């Protein structure tokens, strides 16, 4: 039991994220149904890297995502940002936490929002525990 708690604690400490966009969460994370949370905004709003990392995907090859950016933060964690109007980074770029990496849009989506995903060991997890409760 103590080992499990320590492991969970270590995992939660291993990546500290900032909000990738300023809007409100219009779609919460639902295990098995959604891949992340949707944060609403206006066309062209900045979408920011939630943490330092390396861009491992930037493009439009995955239909339901619209234009998508995936940032690898360490061997366990990556974040994904979808439905962007415009991508400002390319594969291989090193990004810093808070850096603008895209412009918000409604590509392959019914509203202007960014679909923000956190993946741990390849599995989508709820981003909320990794995000600060107050919007900076």
C-alpha angles and dihedrals in degrees: 000000000000089000091054091050091049091049093050090047092051091049094050091049094049097078127030113189136195123214109276092210139018102233131094125276105258096172120037125207114272114184111240093007108059129032096212143330127298118226114196126219146133129294109278096018111148117264108204135202107257092213141356113288150115125284106241096171134022119163150071102270096116108070106207092048098057106206110356138193123194120193122194112213101178136332092289105038139055134161129213130204119195143182093037122166093213135009117222098185136054136212111290096026117134110225131195127222109274095017114140106247102167146004116249118248145147101257108158089350137102094230141027103270143116118244102218118196133184115200122194114193087346095305123113111245131183107277093204098084089054095050125081111256091227119063106236 
